[in-house]
Amino acid sequence: MKPLWLSLFLGLIGAASPPGLWAEVVRVVVDRRTDVLEGRAFGTVGAYEKLVGRIYFVFDPSNPMNARIVDLDKAPRNADGLVEAWANFMVLQPKNLGRSARTALLEVSNRGGKAIISYFNGARGSRDPELEEHFGDGLLMRQGLTLIWIGWQHDLPVQEDMMRAHLPVASDNGQVIKGLVRSDWTVDRATNTLGLGHRAQIAYRVGDPAHSDNVLTVRDGRMAERRIVPRNEWRFAREESGRVVDDLTHIYMEKGFEAGKIYEMVYVAEEPTVVGLGLAIVRDVMSYAKYGNGVEFHVDRGIAIGISQTGRFLRHFLYQGFNTDEHGRKVYDGIMAHTAGAGRGSFNHRFAQPSRDGHRYSAFFYPTDIFPFTSRVQTDPETGRTDGLLAHQHNDAHLPKVFYTNSGYEYWGRAASLIHTTVDGRADIDPYPNERIYHLASGQHFVGRFPPPESSRLPNSAAYSGNPLNFQYTLRALLVRMVDWVWDVNNPPPSMYPRIDTGTLVPINEVKFPKLAGLNFPKVTHDAYRLNYGSRWSQGIVDIQPPEIGERFPVMVAQVDRFGNERGGVPSVEILAPLATYAPWNLRTGFAGGTDELTNFVGTYVPMSKTEEERRGGGDPRPSIESLYRGETDYSRAAREAARSLAERGLLLDEHIDAVVARAEAHWDWVMNR
């Protein structure tokens, strides 16, 4: 191999790079460097600066740490035999590095966005934070953290400030690689055009529009029989300015796709992107930050956080042993996988679609909720396969400290119980000492609006679609605990999640949810199945689309208290001083199809009766508010006591007690005056 200095001249960059960079990161270009809020100080840490630019990478296909990247051996190589890629990045860091925490928090961007400032600073979200409202109360900055975003996903729509990776396409000795790709849609409103990509992502192009393996089917429900839509009724096209134009990334049907149906398209695509390089990029940018020389954003500790899609990404990252870099060094010291449930995802196989997820009634049977689920090794009695989430590390000493945080929705809609039960669902599985599992009791996938809009009121019910329980204050406290933990300062709070041995984790038919007027209790949860993608799936190649579906894994949910709020997890003030029922599930009431199925991501909110008279008149089995509190002052006292108890357990920061109590008091005002 040529020496590094020569590779830099001959590789993808085409220009000399500054000294101090090494094999994986070959060039960092800072396109923009600005002071945050014109140099405003964040506590004792002082001012922050923002760096925006591009990072260029190379990857060695012969390095054993890259062996699990599917099709890396089929990617084009430069003169040194290395595979090239680049991505855009953004960094927020203290200008005075002597005052920094020497710790980076890298957010694995969910579909190209940025969420951690919103989650942890209570700020208004922005893909290019620059205004006062984009920084909220500045918690992350006052902690002295370096914030890093790097593009890793290749198929994002072209929009300004998206975090995107530019990845190579694989070929077979110069010959185009083809393979089966699947797209599906739960059609809630009739339409004539559907995009082959998930949501707004860019789809793999159809290789041969006339190929006999291009098949469109329609069915009436999740497990209903598929019916083939005749080929003469649809075409690869889209509508544009009143015209129908050919388009190999869309399908068009003149008579329209019917509301209430599930459509599924299997087609032959070509030119697969080496999607697994996204995992290596997330690995190598933190390795560079920790171990590189002359680094613009040097740190000594690294924490990765992923939310929803990218929480699953981080579970996949751990499963495939990416926390050891090409030089055999530990990368991340901590990982926070938030609202990932039991999932991994389409992050490292041929023709992978990273945006694809899996819910009870959308995005069906992708390689998301597949064995193994627990960190500890188990054997699946159905298949005889033995595996564990942490069974494939290159070096066990490189295991990071991990938080798995899931709202109640993930137990209903993302099969989260599987991360801490045996495969047969009969017993608990304890996490490893380097792990914590926190169940954010009764929360939905994200914090809902409060007060709820009247338009979200369910028919003939006191319930609202959307759950405003605010678990972000818990997350903010846990982040501070994680920073302490990676520096071996303090241990975080013990795991808190529903368990079989305490009776707080139960099958759905054993949940003792109160019978509330006009509100139906679900009959289903999101199920994980044993899926067969073909004999080459172990190599990252899918040959069977849609996959063959085997037996389901037993999924359980949290038991509830007399108010209908979940037990066994991390409570919030809303649960400890209740004024309402916060259900993490919601039914598809009013939709054209699947009305008994779960709504993606969303929970249900049901205020309690204000008085005993109101309670009896409405047949409400829950206690009334007046039976619990003597008035607003008494309620405020209860809320403050609850907040203090959470702070004493490390589950709420002292600085947030007043804000949490103020939110509780606003809740009282709304409930009592609505």
C-alpha positions as CSV (number, residue, x, y, z in Angstrom):
1,M,0.0,0.0,0.0
2,K,1.2,3.5,-0.7
3,P,2.1,5.7,2.3
4,L,-0.7,7.8,3.6
5,W,0.7,11.1,2.4
6,L,0.8,9.8,-1.2
7,S,-2.7,8.3,-0.9
8,L,-4.0,11.7,0.0
9,F,-2.8,13.1,-3.3
10,L,-4.1,10.2,-5.4
11,G,-7.4,9.4,-3.6
12,L,-10.8,11.0,-3.9
13,I,-9.8,14.3,-2.5
14,G,-7.6,15.4,-5.4
15,A,-5.8,17.9,-3.1
16,A,-3.4,17.9,-0.2
17,S,-5.0,17.6,3.2
18,P,-3.9,19.1,6.5
19,P,-1.5,17.0,8.6
20,G,-2.7,14.9,11.5
21,L,-5.4,12.8,9.7
22,W,-5.1,9.1,9.1
23,A,-6.5,6.1,7.2
24,E,-10.3,6.3,7.8
25,V,-10.8,10.1,7.8
26,V,-8.7,11.5,5.0
27,R,-10.0,15.0,4.9
28,V,-12.2,17.4,6.9
29,V,-13.4,20.5,5.2
30,V,-15.0,23.3,7.3
31,D,-17.2,25.3,5.0
32,R,-18.6,27.5,7.7
33,R,-17.5,28.5,11.2
34,T,-19.6,30.8,13.3
35,D,-20.1,31.9,16.9
36,V,-23.4,30.5,18.4
37,L,-25.7,33.4,19.3
38,E,-23.0,35.9,18.6
39,G,-20.8,34.6,21.4
40,R,-23.4,34.3,24.2
41,A,-22.0,32.5,27.2
42,F,-23.6,29.3,28.4
43,G,-23.0,29.2,32.1
44,T,-19.4,28.7,33.2
45,V,-18.6,26.9,29.9
46,G,-18.8,30.2,27.9
47,A,-19.4,30.7,24.3
48,Y,-20.0,28.0,21.6
49,E,-19.1,27.8,18.0
50,K,-20.6,26.0,15.0
51,L,-18.7,24.1,12.4
52,V,-20.4,23.0,9.2
53,G,-18.7,21.1,6.4
54,R,-17.8,17.7,4.9
55,I,-15.8,14.7,6.0
56,Y,-14.1,12.3,3.6
57,F,-13.5,8.7,4.5
58,V,-11.7,5.7,3.1
59,F,-12.4,2.1,4.1
60,D,-10.1,-1.0,3.7
61,P,-12.1,-4.0,2.5
62,S,-9.4,-6.3,3.8
63,N,-9.6,-5.0,7.4
64,P,-11.4,-7.5,9.6
65,M,-13.3,-4.7,11.3
66,N,-15.0,-4.0,8.0
67,A,-15.8,-7.6,7.1
68,R,-19.4,-7.4,8.1
69,I,-20.2,-4.5,5.7
70,V,-22.3,-6.1,3.0
71,D,-20.9,-5.7,-0.5
72,L,-17.9,-3.6,0.6
73,D,-15.8,-6.0,-1.5
74,K,-17.8,-5.1,-4.5
75,A,-17.5,-1.3,-4.2
76,P,-15.2,0.7,-6.5
77,R,-11.7,1.3,-5.1
78,N,-9.2,4.1,-5.5
79,A,-5.6,3.6,-6.5
80,D,-4.7,2.4,-3.0
81,G,-7.4,-0.3,-3.0
82,L,-9.6,1.6,-0.6
83,V,-13.3,2.4,-0.8
84,E,-14.3,6.1,-0.6
85,A,-17.3,7.9,0.8
86,W,-18.1,11.3,2.2
87,A,-20.7,13.0,4.4
88,N,-21.7,16.4,5.6
89,F,-21.3,17.2,9.3
90,M,-22.1,19.8,11.9
91,V,-20.4,20.3,15.2
92,L,-21.3,22.6,18.2
93,Q,-18.5,22.9,20.7
94,P,-17.2,25.2,23.4
95,K,-14.8,27.9,22.0
96,N,-12.7,27.5,25.1
97,L,-11.9,23.8,25.0
98,G,-10.3,24.0,28.4
99,R,-13.8,24.5,29.8
100,S,-15.4,21.6,27.8
101,A,-16.5,18.3,29.3
102,R,-14.1,16.6,26.8
103,T,-17.2,14.5,25.9
104,A,-19.0,14.3,22.6
105,L,-22.6,13.5,22.1
106,L,-23.1,12.3,18.6
107,E,-26.7,12.1,17.4
108,V,-27.2,9.5,14.7
109,S,-29.6,11.7,12.7
110,N,-33.1,10.3,12.2
111,R,-33.7,10.6,8.5
112,G,-31.2,13.5,8.2
113,G,-32.6,15.7,11.0
114,K,-31.5,17.0,14.3
115,A,-33.5,16.3,17.5
116,I,-31.2,16.3,20.5
117,I,-31.3,20.1,21.1
118,S,-35.1,19.9,21.1
119,Y,-35.1,16.8,23.4
120,F,-32.5,18.0,25.9
121,N,-32.6,21.7,25.7
122,G,-36.4,22.0,25.4
123,A,-35.8,24.0,22.2
124,R,-37.6,24.5,19.0
125,G,-36.1,22.0,16.5
126,S,-34.0,23.2,13.6
127,R,-31.7,21.5,11.1
128,D,-29.4,24.6,11.3
129,P,-29.7,25.9,14.8
130,E,-28.8,29.6,15.0
131,L,-31.6,31.5,16.7
132,E,-32.2,31.9,20.5
133,E,-35.3,29.6,20.2
134,H,-33.1,26.8,18.7
135,F,-31.1,26.5,21.9
136,G,-33.7,26.5,24.6
137,D,-32.3,26.5,28.1
138,G,-28.9,25.5,26.9
139,L,-28.6,22.4,29.1
140,L,-26.3,20.6,26.6
141,M,-24.1,23.6,26.3
142,R,-24.0,24.3,30.1
143,Q,-22.8,20.7,30.4
144,G,-19.9,21.5,28.2
145,L,-20.7,18.8,25.6
146,T,-19.4,18.7,22.1
147,L,-22.4,18.0,19.8
148,I,-21.7,16.1,16.5
149,W,-23.9,15.3,13.6
150,I,-22.7,13.3,10.6
151,G,-24.5,12.1,7.5
152,W,-24.9,8.3,7.3
153,Q,-28.0,7.7,5.2
154,H,-27.8,7.8,1.5
155,D,-31.4,7.9,0.2
156,L,-32.6,11.1,1.8
157,P,-34.6,13.6,-0.2
158,V,-32.6,16.6,-1.5
159,Q,-33.3,19.3,1.1
160,E,-31.1,21.9,2.6
161,D,-29.2,21.0,5.8
162,M,-30.0,17.3,5.6
163,M,-27.3,15.1,7.1
164,R,-26.5,12.9,4.2
165,A,-23.9,10.3,3.3
166,H,-22.6,9.9,-0.3
167,L,-21.9,6.2,-0.6
168,P,-20.7,4.0,-3.5
169,V,-22.7,1.5,-5.5
170,A,-21.7,-2.1,-5.6
171,S,-21.1,-4.1,-8.9
172,D,-20.0,-7.6,-9.7
173,N,-16.7,-7.1,-11.5
174,G,-18.2,-4.2,-13.4
175,Q,-21.5,-6.0,-14.1
176,V,-24.7,-4.4,-12.7
177,I,-26.1,-6.2,-9.6
178,K,-29.8,-6.8,-9.6
179,G,-32.1,-8.0,-6.8
180,L,-35.6,-7.9,-5.4
181,V,-36.8,-4.8,-3.5
182,R,-40.2,-4.5,-1.7
183,S,-42.3,-1.4,-1.0
184,D,-45.6,-1.4,0.8
185,W,-48.3,1.2,1.7
186,T,-51.2,1.4,4.0
187,V,-53.5,3.6,1.9
188,D,-55.6,5.8,4.1
189,R,-56.7,8.2,1.4
190,A,-57.4,7.2,-2.2
191,T,-54.6,8.2,-4.6
192,N,-53.4,7.5,-8.1
193,T,-49.6,7.6,-7.4
194,L,-47.4,5.9,-4.8
195,G,-43.6,6.4,-4.4
196,L,-41.5,3.3,-4.1
197,G,-39.4,4.9,-1.4
198,H,-40.4,4.8,2.2
199,R,-42.1,8.1,3.1
200,A,-40.1,10.7,1.2
201,Q,-36.9,8.7,0.8
202,I,-35.4,8.1,-2.7
203,A,-36.1,4.6,-4.0
204,Y,-33.9,2.2,-5.8
205,R,-34.7,2.5,-9.5
206,V,-36.5,-0.3,-11.3
207,G,-34.0,-2.2,-13.4
208,D,-36.4,-3.6,-16.0
209,P,-40.0,-2.3,-16.0
210,A,-41.3,-5.3,-18.0
211,H,-39.7,-8.0,-15.8
212,S,-42.1,-10.7,-14.8
213,D,-40.9,-10.5,-11.1
214,N,-42.4,-7.0,-10.8
215,V,-45.6,-7.8,-8.9
216,L,-48.1,-5.5,-7.3
217,T,-50.5,-7.0,-4.7
218,V,-53.4,-5.7,-2.6
219,R,-54.8,-7.1,0.6
220,D,-57.4,-6.1,3.2
221,G,-55.4,-6.5,6.4
222,R,-52.0,-7.2,7.9
223,M,-52.2,-11.0,7.6
224,A,-54.9,-11.1,4.9
225,E,-54.4,-13.0,1.6
226,R,-52.5,-11.0,-1.1
227,R,-54.3,-10.6,-4.5
228,I,-52.2,-9.8,-7.6
229,V,-53.2,-6.6,-9.3
230,P,-53.2,-7.3,-13.1
231,R,-50.1,-5.8,-14.8
232,N,-52.2,-3.9,-17.3
233,E,-53.8,-1.9,-14.5
234,W,-50.7,-0.1,-13.3
235,R,-47.4,1.3,-14.6
236,F,-44.1,2.8,-13.3
237,A,-45.1,6.4,-13.6
238,R,-46.3,9.4,-11.6
239,E,-48.6,12.4,-12.1
240,E,-47.0,15.7,-13.0
241,S,-48.9,18.9,-13.8
242,G,-51.9,16.9,-14.9
243,R,-49.9,14.5,-17.0
244,V,-48.8,11.0,-16.4
245,V,-45.0,10.6,-17.0
246,D,-42.8,7.5,-16.8
247,D,-40.9,7.3,-13.6
248,L,-38.9,4.2,-12.4
249,T,-39.3,5.3,-8.7
250,H,-43.1,5.5,-8.6
251,I,-46.2,3.4,-9.5
252,Y,-49.4,4.8,-11.0
253,M,-52.8,3.3,-11.3
254,E,-55.5,5.1,-13.4
255,K,-58.4,3.7,-11.4
256,G,-56.6,4.6,-8.2
257,F,-55.2,2.9,-5.1
258,E,-58.2,2.3,-2.8
259,A,-58.4,3.7,0.7
260,G,-58.4,1.1,3.4
261,K,-56.2,-1.4,1.5
262,I,-52.6,-2.5,1.9
263,Y,-50.6,-2.5,-1.4
264,E,-47.3,-4.2,-1.8
265,M,-44.8,-3.9,-4.7
266,V,-42.0,-6.3,-5.3
267,Y,-39.7,-5.3,-8.1
268,V,-36.3,-6.0,-9.6
269,A,-34.0,-3.1,-8.8
270,E,-30.4,-2.6,-9.8
271,E,-27.2,-0.9,-8.5
272,P,-27.4,-1.5,-4.7
273,T,-25.7,1.2,-2.5
274,V,-23.2,-0.1,0.0
275,V,-25.6,0.9,2.8
276,G,-23.6,-0.6,5.6
277,L,-20.9,2.1,5.2
278,G,-23.3,4.3,7.3
279,L,-22.4,2.1,10.3
280,A,-18.7,2.5,9.6
281,I,-19.0,6.3,9.2
282,V,-20.7,6.6,12.6
283,R,-17.9,4.5,14.0
284,D,-15.0,6.3,12.3
285,V,-16.1,9.9,13.0
286,M,-16.0,9.3,16.7
287,S,-12.8,7.4,16.4
288,Y,-11.3,10.4,14.6
289,A,-12.6,12.8,17.3
290,K,-11.0,10.7,20.1
291,Y,-7.8,9.5,18.5
292,G,-6.9,11.8,15.7
293,N,-4.2,14.5,15.7
294,G,-5.0,18.1,15.0
295,V,-8.7,17.4,15.2
296,E,-11.0,20.3,15.0
297,F,-13.3,18.8,17.6
298,H,-11.2,16.6,19.8
299,V,-12.8,14.8,22.8
300,D,-11.8,12.0,25.2
301,R,-15.1,10.3,25.6
302,G,-17.9,9.7,23.1
303,I,-21.6,9.0,23.6
304,A,-23.9,8.1,20.7
305,I,-27.6,8.7,20.8
306,G,-30.3,7.5,18.4
307,I,-34.0,8.2,18.5
308,S,-36.5,5.9,17.0
309,Q,-35.1,4.9,13.6
310,T,-31.6,5.6,14.8
311,G,-32.1,4.0,18.2
312,R,-32.6,0.9,16.1
313,F,-29.5,1.8,14.2
314,L,-27.5,1.8,17.4
315,R,-28.8,-1.7,18.3
316,H,-27.7,-2.8,14.9
317,F,-24.4,-1.1,15.4
318,L,-23.8,-3.1,18.6
319,Y,-25.1,-6.3,17.1
320,Q,-22.6,-6.2,14.3
321,G,-19.6,-5.3,16.5
322,F,-18.9,-1.8,15.1
323,N,-17.6,-0.4,18.4
324,T,-14.1,-1.4,17.6
325,D,-12.4,0.7,14.9
326,E,-10.0,-0.3,12.1
327,H,-7.1,0.0,14.5
328,G,-8.6,-2.2,17.1
329,R,-9.6,0.7,19.5
330,K,-12.8,1.3,21.5
331,V,-15.0,3.9,19.8
332,Y,-18.1,4.8,21.9
333,D,-18.0,4.9,25.7
334,G,-21.7,5.2,26.0
335,I,-24.8,4.6,23.9
336,M,-28.4,5.9,24.4
337,A,-30.8,4.0,22.2
338,H,-34.2,5.8,22.6
339,T,-37.6,4.4,21.5
340,A,-36.0,1.6,19.5
341,G,-38.1,-1.1,21.1
342,A,-36.8,-4.6,20.2
343,G,-35.8,-3.5,16.7
344,R,-32.8,-3.2,14.5
345,G,-33.3,-2.5,10.9
346,S,-32.4,-2.2,7.2
347,F,-28.9,-0.8,7.8
348,N,-26.6,-3.4,6.3
349,H,-27.8,-5.7,3.5
350,R,-28.0,-5.6,-0.2
351,F,-30.7,-3.1,-1.4
352,A,-31.3,-2.1,2.2
353,Q,-33.8,0.8,2.8
354,P,-32.6,2.4,6.1
355,S,-35.9,4.3,6.6
356,R,-38.1,1.2,6.7
357,D,-39.4,0.5,10.1
358,G,-42.1,-1.8,11.3
359,H,-45.4,-1.1,13.1
360,R,-48.6,-3.0,13.7
361,Y,-50.3,-1.5,10.7
362,S,-47.6,-0.1,8.4
363,A,-44.2,-1.2,7.0
364,F,-44.8,-4.9,7.3
365,F,-42.2,-7.7,7.7
366,Y,-39.0,-5.8,7.0
367,P,-35.9,-7.1,8.8
368,T,-36.6,-4.9,11.9
369,D,-38.0,-7.0,14.6
370,I,-35.9,-10.2,14.2
371,F,-34.1,-12.4,16.6
372,P,-32.0,-11.9,18.7
373,F,-33.5,-9.3,20.9
374,T,-31.7,-9.5,24.2
375,S,-28.1,-8.8,24.9
376,R,-27.6,-12.1,26.6
377,V,-27.3,-15.1,24.3
378,Q,-30.4,-17.2,24.0
379,T,-31.5,-20.2,21.9
380,D,-34.7,-19.8,19.9
381,P,-36.6,-23.1,20.6
382,E,-38.5,-22.8,17.3
383,T,-35.5,-22.6,15.1
384,G,-32.6,-23.8,17.3
385,R,-30.7,-20.7,16.5
386,T,-28.4,-19.3,19.3
387,D,-27.5,-15.6,19.3
388,G,-27.5,-12.4,21.3
389,L,-27.3,-8.7,20.6
390,L,-23.8,-8.4,22.0
391,A,-22.5,-11.8,20.8
392,H,-20.4,-10.5,17.9
393,Q,-18.0,-8.0,19.5
394,H,-14.5,-7.9,18.2
395,N,-13.3,-7.1,21.7
396,D,-15.6,-7.5,24.8
397,A,-13.5,-4.8,26.5
398,H,-15.0,-2.4,24.0
399,L,-18.6,-2.8,25.1
400,P,-20.0,0.7,25.8
401,K,-22.3,1.6,28.7
402,V,-25.8,1.5,27.3
403,F,-29.2,3.0,28.1
404,Y,-32.2,1.5,26.4
405,T,-35.1,4.0,27.0
406,N,-38.5,3.1,25.7
407,S,-41.9,4.7,26.1
408,G,-45.0,2.7,26.7
409,Y,-45.7,2.9,23.0
410,E,-42.7,0.7,22.2
411,Y,-44.1,-2.1,24.3
412,W,-47.4,-1.9,22.3
413,G,-46.1,-0.9,18.9
414,R,-42.4,-1.9,18.8
415,A,-42.3,-5.3,20.8
416,A,-40.0,-3.8,23.5
417,S,-40.7,-6.6,26.0
418,L,-38.5,-8.9,24.0
419,I,-35.4,-7.0,25.0
420,H,-35.7,-8.3,28.6
421,T,-37.6,-11.7,28.4
422,T,-36.8,-15.2,27.3
423,V,-37.7,-16.1,23.8
424,D,-40.7,-18.0,25.0
425,G,-41.9,-15.1,27.0
426,R,-42.0,-17.1,30.3
427,A,-39.3,-15.4,32.3
428,D,-37.3,-12.2,32.7
429,I,-33.8,-11.7,31.3
430,D,-31.6,-9.3,33.3
431,P,-29.5,-6.8,31.4
432,Y,-25.7,-6.9,31.6
433,P,-23.9,-4.7,34.2
434,N,-23.0,-2.3,31.4
435,E,-26.6,-1.8,30.5
436,R,-29.7,0.0,31.9
437,I,-33.3,-0.4,30.7
438,Y,-35.7,2.4,31.4
439,H,-39.4,2.1,30.6
440,L,-40.9,5.6,30.4
441,A,-44.2,4.6,31.8
442,S,-47.4,5.4,29.9
443,G,-45.6,7.7,27.3
444,Q,-46.3,7.6,23.6
445,H,-43.5,7.5,21.0
446,F,-43.0,11.3,21.3
447,V,-44.4,13.9,23.6
448,G,-47.9,15.0,22.4
449,R,-49.4,18.4,22.4
450,F,-50.8,20.0,25.5
451,P,-53.4,21.0,25.8
452,P,-54.8,18.6,23.3
453,P,-56.7,20.2,20.4
454,E,-60.4,19.7,20.5
455,S,-60.2,18.2,17.0
456,S,-58.4,15.2,18.6
457,R,-61.4,14.4,20.9
458,L,-62.6,10.9,20.2
459,P,-66.3,10.5,19.4
460,N,-68.7,9.9,22.3
461,S,-65.8,9.8,24.8
462,A,-63.8,12.0,27.2
463,A,-60.6,10.7,25.5
464,Y,-58.3,12.5,23.1
465,S,-56.1,11.0,20.4
466,G,-52.5,11.9,21.4
467,N,-50.7,11.6,24.7
468,P,-49.0,14.7,26.3
469,L,-47.1,12.9,29.0
470,N,-43.7,14.6,29.1
471,F,-40.9,12.2,29.5
472,Q,-38.2,14.5,28.2
473,Y,-37.3,15.7,31.6
474,T,-36.5,12.1,32.5
475,L,-34.3,11.8,29.4
476,R,-32.5,15.0,30.3
477,A,-31.6,13.7,33.8
478,L,-30.5,10.4,32.3
479,L,-28.2,12.1,29.8
480,V,-26.4,13.8,32.7
481,R,-26.2,10.4,34.5
482,M,-24.7,8.8,31.3
483,V,-22.0,11.4,31.1
484,D,-21.1,10.7,34.7
485,W,-21.1,7.0,34.0
486,V,-18.7,7.1,31.1
487,W,-16.3,9.0,33.2
488,D,-16.8,6.5,36.1
489,V,-18.0,9.3,38.4
490,N,-21.3,7.8,39.5
491,N,-23.4,4.9,38.6
492,P,-26.8,5.7,37.0
493,P,-30.1,4.8,38.6
494,P,-30.9,1.1,38.4
495,S,-33.0,-0.2,35.5
496,M,-36.7,0.3,35.8
497,Y,-39.0,-1.7,33.6
498,P,-42.0,-4.0,33.9
499,R,-41.1,-7.6,34.8
500,I,-42.8,-10.9,34.8
501,D,-41.7,-11.8,38.3
502,T,-43.3,-8.7,39.8
503,G,-46.5,-9.0,37.8
504,T,-46.0,-5.7,36.0
505,L,-45.3,-7.3,32.6
506,V,-48.3,-9.3,31.3
507,P,-50.0,-10.6,28.1
508,I,-52.4,-8.0,26.6
509,N,-55.5,-10.0,27.8
510,E,-54.4,-9.6,31.4
511,V,-54.1,-5.8,31.4
512,K,-56.6,-4.4,34.0
513,F,-57.4,-1.3,32.1
514,P,-60.5,0.6,33.4
515,K,-63.6,0.4,31.2
516,L,-64.1,4.0,30.1
517,A,-67.2,5.2,28.1
518,G,-66.6,5.3,24.4
519,L,-63.0,4.0,24.6
520,N,-62.2,0.5,23.2
521,F,-59.2,-1.4,24.6
522,P,-56.9,-2.8,21.9
523,K,-57.0,-6.5,21.1
524,V,-53.6,-6.5,19.4
525,T,-50.0,-5.5,19.8
526,H,-47.3,-5.2,17.2
527,D,-45.9,-8.7,16.8
528,A,-42.4,-9.9,15.8
529,Y,-42.2,-13.0,13.7
530,R,-39.6,-15.5,12.6
531,L,-39.1,-14.5,8.9
532,N,-37.3,-16.3,6.1
533,Y,-35.6,-14.0,3.5
534,G,-33.9,-16.9,1.8
535,S,-30.7,-19.0,2.0
536,R,-28.4,-16.0,1.5
537,W,-29.8,-13.8,4.2
538,S,-26.8,-14.6,6.4
539,Q,-24.7,-12.9,3.7
540,G,-27.0,-9.9,3.6
541,I,-28.8,-10.8,0.4
542,V,-32.6,-11.1,0.2
543,D,-34.0,-13.7,-2.2
544,I,-37.5,-14.1,-0.9
545,Q,-39.8,-11.1,-1.1
546,P,-42.1,-10.8,0.7
547,P,-40.5,-13.1,3.3
548,E,-42.0,-16.3,4.5
549,I,-43.7,-15.7,7.9
550,G,-43.1,-18.2,10.7
551,E,-44.3,-18.3,14.3
552,R,-44.7,-15.1,16.3
553,F,-42.6,-14.2,19.3
554,P,-44.7,-13.6,22.5
555,V,-45.0,-9.8,23.2
556,M,-46.2,-8.4,26.5
557,V,-47.0,-5.0,27.9
558,A,-47.0,-3.2,31.2
559,Q,-49.8,-3.8,33.7
560,V,-51.7,-0.6,34.8
561,D,-52.8,0.9,38.1
562,R,-56.3,1.9,39.0
563,F,-56.1,5.0,36.9
564,G,-55.0,3.0,33.8
565,N,-51.5,4.3,34.0
566,E,-48.6,1.9,33.5
567,R,-46.7,0.3,36.3
568,G,-43.1,-1.0,36.6
569,G,-41.2,1.7,34.8
570,V,-39.9,5.2,35.4
571,P,-42.9,7.3,36.5
572,S,-43.4,11.0,35.8
573,V,-45.1,13.6,37.9
574,E,-48.2,13.0,35.7
575,I,-48.3,9.4,37.0
576,L,-47.3,10.1,40.6
577,A,-49.8,12.9,41.0
578,P,-52.5,11.9,38.4
579,L,-55.1,14.0,36.8
580,A,-55.6,11.7,33.8
581,T,-55.1,8.3,32.2
582,Y,-52.1,8.2,29.8
583,A,-52.4,5.2,27.5
584,P,-49.5,4.6,25.2
585,W,-51.8,3.1,22.5
586,N,-54.4,4.5,20.2
587,L,-56.8,2.7,17.8
588,R,-57.3,3.7,14.1
589,T,-60.8,4.9,14.8
590,G,-62.3,6.6,11.8
591,F,-59.8,5.3,9.2
592,A,-61.0,3.6,6.0
593,G,-59.4,0.3,7.1
594,G,-57.8,-1.4,10.1
595,T,-60.0,0.4,12.6
596,D,-59.2,-2.1,15.3
597,E,-55.5,-1.8,14.7
598,L,-53.0,0.5,16.4
599,T,-52.2,4.0,15.3
600,N,-48.5,4.4,14.6
601,F,-46.6,6.3,17.4
602,V,-49.7,7.8,19.1
603,G,-51.3,7.2,22.5
604,T,-54.5,8.3,24.2
605,Y,-55.2,10.8,26.9
606,V,-58.3,10.6,29.2
607,P,-58.8,13.3,31.9
608,M,-60.3,12.1,35.1
609,S,-63.7,13.2,36.3
610,K,-63.5,16.4,38.3
611,T,-66.2,15.5,40.9
612,E,-67.8,12.4,42.3
613,E,-71.1,13.5,40.8
614,E,-69.5,13.7,37.3
615,R,-67.7,10.4,37.9
616,R,-70.9,8.5,38.8
617,G,-72.9,10.1,36.0
618,G,-70.3,9.0,33.4
619,G,-69.8,5.6,34.9
620,D,-66.1,6.3,35.3
621,P,-64.4,3.6,37.5
622,R,-61.4,5.8,38.2
623,P,-61.2,8.0,41.3
624,S,-62.4,11.6,40.8
625,I,-60.0,14.5,41.2
626,E,-61.9,15.9,44.2
627,S,-61.5,12.5,46.0
628,L,-57.7,12.7,45.6
629,Y,-56.9,16.4,46.3
630,R,-58.5,19.0,48.5
631,G,-57.9,21.7,45.9
632,E,-55.3,23.3,43.7
633,T,-52.9,24.0,46.5
634,D,-53.1,20.4,47.7
635,Y,-52.5,19.2,44.1
636,S,-49.5,21.5,43.7
637,R,-48.0,20.2,46.9
638,A,-48.4,16.6,45.6
639,A,-46.8,17.4,42.3
640,R,-43.8,19.1,44.0
641,E,-43.4,16.1,46.3
642,A,-43.5,13.8,43.3
643,A,-40.9,15.9,41.5
644,R,-38.6,15.9,44.5
645,S,-38.8,12.2,44.9
646,L,-37.8,11.7,41.2
647,A,-34.9,14.1,41.7
648,E,-33.7,12.2,44.8
649,R,-33.6,9.0,42.6
650,G,-31.6,10.7,39.9
651,L,-34.5,10.7,37.5
652,L,-35.1,14.5,37.4
653,L,-32.6,17.3,37.6
654,D,-33.0,19.7,40.5
655,E,-33.1,22.6,38.0
656,H,-36.2,21.2,36.4
657,I,-38.3,20.7,39.5
658,D,-40.0,24.2,39.2
659,A,-40.7,23.7,35.5
660,V,-42.2,20.3,36.0
661,V,-44.4,21.6,38.8
662,A,-45.5,24.6,36.7
663,R,-46.5,22.2,33.9
664,A,-48.5,20.1,36.4
665,E,-50.3,23.3,37.7
666,A,-51.1,24.3,34.1
667,H,-52.5,20.8,33.6
668,W,-54.7,21.3,36.7
669,D,-56.0,24.6,35.4
670,W,-56.9,23.1,32.0
671,V,-58.6,20.0,33.4
672,M,-60.6,21.9,36.0
673,N,-61.7,24.6,33.6
674,R,-62.2,22.8,30.3
